[in-house]
């Protein structure tokens, strides 16, 4: 009788964990998109007048889609900045395509990162508990 539990090494689609490849591609995309937003000129007032922080890039298991979580400095004009970035995502995709070694560049979806607000709410709750 065999007492070893062998598990398949295939990536389970329902698994909450990301593969090393997903994490690596996400981090590389984060750096490339940050550099593009910093160095390139976009003729959009919300993009050019805002300092945009890219907090995280979540890549799908098939590496075809990527959610780019952003936060404008100071949290001002969030919806306008996201709409502007989603309008120019084709140009951003083209600018990063030469610097990353992938068969297909993921489709980019820009989303506001609410983790800062969530962390502040938790911090406020913990402060109220201590009182």
N, C-alpha and C positions, 0 to 999 in steps of 0.2 A: 504494500500500500504506500502511496506517495503522499507525504505530508507537506509538500511544497505547494504554495499557492501562486501559480503563474498567472500574471495579468497581461492582457494585450497591451502593446505599446502604442496602439493607435490612439490618436487624440479623440477623446469623447466630446462630441459637439455640445453636450449639456454640462460639461465640466466648468466650474467657475474659475479654474486656474488657467492662466495663459501660458502658452509654450514659450520656450526660450527665443524662438524665432520671432514670435509676435512681439515680445518685449524688446528685442533688439531692433526690429524694424520700426516700432513705435518711437523708440528713443532717437533713432537716426532721423526719422521724419520730424520729430520735435525740434531738433537742432537745425535741420535744413529750412524748415518753415520759419523759424525764428530769424535765421540769417536773411532770408528773402524779405521778410517784413522790415528788417532793420536797414538793409542796403538798397533795396529796389524802390523806385518811385511809383506810387499808385495814384492815379488822378481821381482820388476820392477823398473828400474832406474828412470823413470819419476815420479812415485808415491813416491818412497822413498826419492828422492832428492828435492821434491817440498813441500812447505807448501801450502796446499790447503784450501781455504775458501769456505764453503758451504753457499751461500747467501740465498737460498730459495729452498723449495721443494713444487712443485705444484702437488697435487693428483687429479686424475680424480674423477668424481662423484660416480663411482662404486667402487672406492678404489682399482682398479686392476693395474693401471699404475701411475707412478710418474716421473715427470721431476725434476731432481736435478740440480740446477744452481750452477756452481762452478766458482772460479777464482783462478788460481795459484798466489802465492805471486810475485808481480812484473810483472805479466802478461807474463811471459816467458814460452815458450814451450806449449802454450795453446792447440793446436791440438793434440800433443803427449800425454799430460796429459789426455785429454778427451778420446782419443782412448784407453789408458791404463786402465782407470777407466771402460769404457764400456766392455773391455775384462774381467775384474775381477768382474763385477757386480754380478755374481752368487755367488761368495765367500762372497762379502759384504752382499748380501741378506741373506745368510746362517748365517753369524755372527750376524746380527741384529735380526734374527727371534726369538731367545730365549728371547729377551728383550722387545718385543712388543706384545700386546694382540690383535691380529687380526686373523681372520680365514685364510686369504691368504695374504702373504706379497706382496705388489705391485711390479710390474716389474719396475726396475730402468733404467732410461735413463739419462745419464750425458750430460749436455749442458753447453757451456761457457756463463757466464752472461755478457751481454754487457751493462747493466744498468750504470756501472761506466763510460764507454766511452760516453754514451748518456748524462749523467749528466754533464760531463766535456764539451761536445760540447755546451750544453745549457748555461753553465756558461760562456764560451768563447763568445758566441753570446751576452749575457747580458752585459759583460764587454765592448764589442765593441760598443754597443748601448750607453753606458754611456759616451764614449769618444767624 
